[in-house]
Amino acid sequence: METQKKIEFAGLPLAVYREIAAHLRQIEGVQVGLIPQSSSEFDYKQSQIAGLEISMTSHLASESQQRLEEILAYYRNRYDI
């Protein structure tokens, strides 16, 4: 069984979303997809990505889950989101 989680960081650039996804994919049992922006209007200040979709196996080790939360916390603190 898999657990899915959606994460959104308003205004975060595409490159940073890709960096976060790359870090999260290093955790065994975690898969990450980028959710495209749904707005039809282009806004330079708006990210090209709406968020991340994270899929985790239900048997994800507590150490792996802790690592996932640490990575997300790092980016929240780094980009003040």
C-alpha positions in Angstrom: 0.0 0.0 0.0 1.2 3.5 -0.8 0.7 6.8 0.9 0.5 9.9 -1.1 1.2 13.4 0.0 1.1 16.7 -1.9 3.5 19.5 -0.9 3.2 23.1 -2.2 5.7 25.9 -1.7 4.2 29.1 -3.2 6.5 31.0 -5.5 9.4 28.4 -5.4 11.3 28.3 -8.7 11.2 25.2 -10.9 14.9 24.5 -10.3 14.4 24.4 -6.6 11.4 22.0 -6.9 13.6 19.7 -9.0 16.4 19.9 -6.4 13.9 18.9 -3.7 12.6 16.1 -5.8 16.1 14.8 -6.5 16.9 14.8 -2.8 13.7 13.0 -1.9 14.2 10.4 -4.6 17.4 9.3 -2.8 15.2 7.9 0.0 14.4 4.2 -0.5 10.6 3.7 -1.0 9.9 7.3 -2.0 8.8 8.4 -5.4 8.3 12.1 -6.3 6.5 13.8 -9.2 6.2 17.4 -10.2 2.6 18.8 -10.4 2.4 21.3 -13.2 0.9 24.7 -12.7 -2.8 24.8 -13.6 -3.1 28.6 -14.2 -3.6 29.5 -17.8 -2.2 33.0 -17.1 1.5 33.5 -17.1 2.8 35.3 -14.1 6.6 35.8 -13.8 6.4 35.7 -10.0 4.5 32.4 -10.0 6.3 29.1 -10.1 6.0 26.9 -13.2 5.2 24.1 -10.8 2.2 23.9 -8.4 3.8 21.4 -6.1 5.3 18.0 -5.4 3.4 14.7 -5.3 5.2 12.3 -3.0 4.4 8.6 -2.9 5.7 6.4 -0.1 5.4 2.7 0.6 3.5 2.1 3.7 6.4 0.1 5.1 8.8 3.1 4.9 11.2 2.9 7.8 10.9 5.5 10.5 14.5 6.5 9.7 13.5 7.1 6.1 10.4 9.1 7.1 12.4 11.2 9.5 14.9 11.9 6.6 12.1 13.0 4.3 10.8 15.4 7.0 14.3 16.7 7.6 14.8 17.5 3.8 11.4 19.3 3.6 12.2 21.2 6.8 15.6 22.3 5.4 13.9 23.8 2.3 11.2 25.4 4.3 13.8 27.1 6.4 16.1 27.9 3.5 13.5 29.6 1.4 11.4 30.9 4.4 8.2 29.1 3.4 
